[in-house]
Amino acid sequence: MGKIINRRVLIIRFCFIVDVTKDFCANGSLAVPDAEAIIQPINCLVGWSIKNGVIILIFRDWHPLASKHFIKWPVHSVADTTGSELHDGLVIPKNHVTHFYKGTLPEEDGHSGWEGHNDHGEMLEKFMREIIEKIMNEFAGQFDEVKIEIYHSGLATDFCVGDTVFGSLDFGERWSNEDPERRKVV
């Protein structure tokens, strides 16, 4: 008969919301068909995330007007324009989120949230590692294993959301390999 081992697992959760901006919604310059259908489910995810202590990150394109990105795509989500604003229907309390901006330099495409930076110029991986390490230190010795869960939602799954998901998988592999017995990303 097998022995049951009770492992104490610390789960750190992140919620990534990608490119739910006006230019990707109805009447935007690069509108995704039926984009508005995702607004209410995202609001539910945000509410659940706040209630459950999930760390919420908002990603959005923030292109300069002179960007190589616009060789392939219509002009959209130019920094500080109406098109780069979040959709009006999103209910996101300001004190519960960190914003990341991607595609901010003329030579960047900025599809993946992992290419973005926050208001302090900090790249996503550094930001996440600092949060994870802070939480792990806070609970040092209380857990046998640490798992990271990352929930993704947003618009343009074939580009920005998809690239962000792939970036999350790459991050998970790097982070897990640092201590494979204790670290997992699910």
N, C-alpha and C positions, 0 to 999 in steps of 0.2 A: 504494500500500500504506500502511495506517495505521501510525502510530507508537504503540508501547505506552509508556505513562507509568506508572512505578511510583510510586504514591502511598503514603506511609507513613500508616497510619490507626491512631489510638489509639481503642480501643473501651472505653468505661466501661459496665459492666453493673450493673443493679439487679434484684433479685427482690422483688416485692411479694406478701406473703401476707396476704389480707384475711379477717377475721372467722371464723377457724376456732376458735370458742369453744364452750363447752359449751351455751350457750343456742341455738346454731344447729345443734347435733347431736342425735342421738337422745335423746328424753326432755327436751329443752330447751324453753323456753317459746316459741320461734319456730323450731322444728326444720325444717331443709331436708331433704326426702326423700333418703334414701341418702347423707347427708353423709359418713358414715364411708368411703365408697368413695374419697374424695379424699385421705385421710390418707396412705396409702402413696405415691402419686405425689408428694405435697408433700414427704414425707421424702426421696424420691429427688432432687427438685429442690433441696432444701436441701443434700443431700450433694454434688451436682454443683456447686452455687453456691459452697460452701466450698472445694472442690477447685480451682475456677477463678477464685477471687478476686472473685466477684460480691458486691456489697453487698446484704445481706438486711435488709429492713424488714418488720416485723410490724405489721399494723393491726388494731385491735379497737374495737368500740363500748365506751364507758365513760360511760354515761348517768347523770345524777343521777336519783334516784327521782321527783322532780317535774320532768318534762320534757314539752315540747309534743310530742315525738316519740311519746309514748304515747297521744296522741289518735287516731293512725292505726294504731298497732301495739300488740300485747300488750307488757306490761312485759318487758324482756329486757336482758341485759348491763348491769345496774346496776353502777356502779363498786364495786370491792372485794367483789363477791359471787362465788359459785361459778360462776354463769352467765357471768360475764365472763372467766373463766379460759380459757386455751388448752386445746384437747382434749388429754386425757392421752396419746394415741397419737402426738402430734407429737414428733419428735426434733429439737430446736432448741438447739444449744449456746449458752448465754447470752453468751459472749464473741464471738459472731459475728453478733449481730443488734442492731438498734435498734427499740424499740417506739414506735409512734405510737397515740395515743388520740383517738377522734373522737366527736362528739356529747356533749362534756363539759359544755356549758352548757345551762341549761333551755330556751333558745330555739333550740337547734341540733338539726337532724336528724342530721347527721354521716354521711351515706351515703358520701361520697367520702373516701378516705385523704388527699386534698389539703386537706381541712378539718381534719386532725388535727395534733397536736403531740406532740413527744417528751417525755421526762422532764424536760427543761430548759425546756419551754414553747416550743420552737422549732418553727415551722411547717415542713411538709414542703418547700415550694419553697425556702425559705432554707437548710434543711439540705442539700438536694441541690445547690444552687448552690455552697455552700461546699465540698462534697466534690469536685465537678466542677472547680472553679477550683483547688483544692489539687492535684489530680492533673494538671491541665493545666500548672500552674506547675512541678510536679516534672519533667515531661517537656518543658518549653519548648524549642522549636526542633527537637525530634526527630521531630515528626509534621506532616504536611501537612493532616491532616483529623482531626476528632474526631467520633466517633459515640457516641450514647447508646442502649443497649438496655435496655428495661424488660420483664421477664417478670412476668406477673400470674397469680395463682392464688388460690383461696379459695372462699367460700360466698356464695350469693345473687348470682349473676351478673346477675340482672335488676335489682338495686339496687346494693349496695355495691361489688361487683367491677366491674360495668359502669360505675358513676359514677367509680370510680378510674381505669379505663382511659380514659374520656373526659377526665378531668383530666390524665392523662399525655400524651394527644394535644395538649391545650391547652398544657401546659408545653413540649412538644417544639416546637410552632410558635413560641412566644415565644422560647425559647432559640435555635432555629435562625435566626430572623430577626435576631438580634443580630449574626451573622456568617455569612450564608448560604453563602458560599464554603467555609467550614471546618467548620461545625457541622451535624450531621444527627442525627435521632432515628429509629431503625428499630424 
